[in-house]
Each structure stands twice: as C-alpha cells, then as structure tokens.
Amino acid sequence: MEQSVCDSCANYSYDEDWDAYVCDVDMDEDDRVQLLTGMSAGCPYYRSDNEYEVVRHQM
C-alpha cells in the first residue's frame, strides 16, 4: 500500500465517530476540490508531525 503525504501530516488524525483517518483542517470547498482532483501541486495546509524536522528548520 502506497503512503500518501497525508499520512505524515500533523493535521491527519483518527476520528472515532467515522472510524477512519480524516484531515482536521477547516478548508473551503474550492481547496477541497483542488486537492481531490489533483489540480493542486501540494497541500497548502501540510504540517509535518516529525518533531526533528521542525526543530531542524528552526536552527
């Protein structure tokens, strides 16, 4: 199974009500359509959940 960029995003979390992983970002409909159709080059809301990467960026 191929891993997507969402799998390493801090905004991607498990929702017990839906019993699935979901994106926690409150985005508008236009952004959602662009992401789902692949028209966007990358997710503008992506945040790495890798603490070491965040600290490395701050140095």
C-alpha positions as CSV (number, residue, x, y, z in Angstrom):
1,M,0.0,0.0,0.0
2,E,1.4,3.4,-1.1
3,Q,1.8,6.0,1.6
4,S,0.4,9.4,0.9
5,V,1.6,12.8,2.1
6,C,-1.4,13.0,4.4
7,D,0.0,10.0,6.4
8,S,2.8,12.2,7.7
9,C,0.8,15.3,8.3
10,A,0.1,16.7,11.7
11,N,-3.5,17.6,10.6
12,Y,-4.3,14.0,9.7
13,S,-5.9,12.3,12.7
14,Y,-8.1,9.4,13.6
15,D,-11.8,10.2,14.0
16,E,-13.6,7.7,16.3
17,D,-17.1,8.7,15.1
18,W,-16.2,8.0,11.4
19,D,-13.8,5.1,12.3
20,A,-11.3,6.5,9.8
21,Y,-8.5,9.0,9.4
22,V,-9.5,12.5,8.4
23,C,-8.0,15.8,7.7
24,D,-8.7,18.2,10.6
25,V,-8.2,21.4,8.5
26,D,-11.3,23.5,8.0
27,M,-10.8,24.3,4.3
28,D,-13.3,25.8,1.9
29,E,-14.9,23.9,-0.9
30,D,-12.6,25.2,-3.6
31,D,-9.5,24.0,-1.8
32,R,-11.0,20.6,-1.2
33,V,-11.9,20.1,-4.9
34,Q,-8.4,21.1,-6.0
35,L,-6.8,18.6,-3.6
36,L,-9.2,15.8,-4.5
37,T,-8.8,16.3,-8.3
38,G,-5.0,16.7,-8.2
39,M,-5.2,20.2,-9.6
40,S,-3.1,21.5,-6.7
41,A,0.7,21.0,-6.7
42,G,0.7,20.2,-3.0
43,C,-1.4,20.7,0.2
44,P,-1.1,24.3,1.4
45,Y,-2.1,23.0,4.9
46,Y,0.6,20.3,5.3
47,R,2.4,20.4,8.6
48,S,5.0,17.7,9.4
49,D,4.4,15.8,12.5
50,N,8.1,14.9,12.7
51,E,9.4,16.9,15.7
52,Y,13.0,16.6,14.5
53,E,12.2,18.1,11.1
54,V,10.5,21.0,12.8
55,V,13.5,21.7,15.1
56,R,16.0,21.3,12.2
57,H,14.0,24.0,10.4
58,Q,14.2,26.4,13.3
59,M,18.0,26.1,13.6
